[in-house]
């Protein structure tokens, strides 16, 4: 079976239950025939394995074969630990982070980035959203090798989200999110670029993380943010601390950057989800096409990505005017609270 045929068969529960071994055989053939160095072939193998894992119970009699594929593709977080063979168990344990304090295992690419960071390398990671970049940050903090760490996030909203995630380290580290806070003996500073630039009490920084690294050195539409990010990188890097720069899929970085900053660029398309790309035929304007599509998706959770706050407002207005959903009053109390606590502008 071809990749598309496998996807079609794995989408049908009855088909999977009827021919589990035949499907595993074709999945294994797809894996063995993948081109060396061809990331697309590897991505296709991962995709069908994810779809097969949705029907794990149907493959119960052939679990070692499915586990073997999962292991070869480095998808260790998706393995069930108890029934593993000795060989699979060794590979599984090898991908656990050190001294993390709670059960967690990395997939293959996460583990490689993690080990390179522990070896002292500066890493620029370009990876899909589902990669699990934040888990690597948490594991590096848990290693105890760094005394003062800075995490630069894109927005103020992400400061609080990141603070909550990193609060598990509060017995060991002081988590600093406001420029008015003084540092402690060991610190995790969670700032936007703007806050990092105005903070004057930084001790020596051993390790720092910057999200959306692709804006460093670039002329972007949001020039104010780009300048702030460049300044923050310069301020933190001149102290000689190790860095971990994160971003979405970027094909290349400027020539000479790796040599200049003694870093390694790690681009990967390694995703941990299976997805289907469905192209939509345009009907009228983009907003009109979107409204028609959302009407067809009634009853299913729908997440719409917008490029800017203005775009978000335009989409929300268009959806309201098109009447694509029934009126709801679930957010009334939140709207009242916002009206009382936020300026209209």
Order of alpha helices (4+ residues) and beta strands (2+ residues): alpha-alpha-alpha-alpha-alpha-alpha-alpha-beta-alpha-beta-alpha-beta-beta-alpha-beta-alpha-beta-alpha-beta-alpha-alpha-alpha
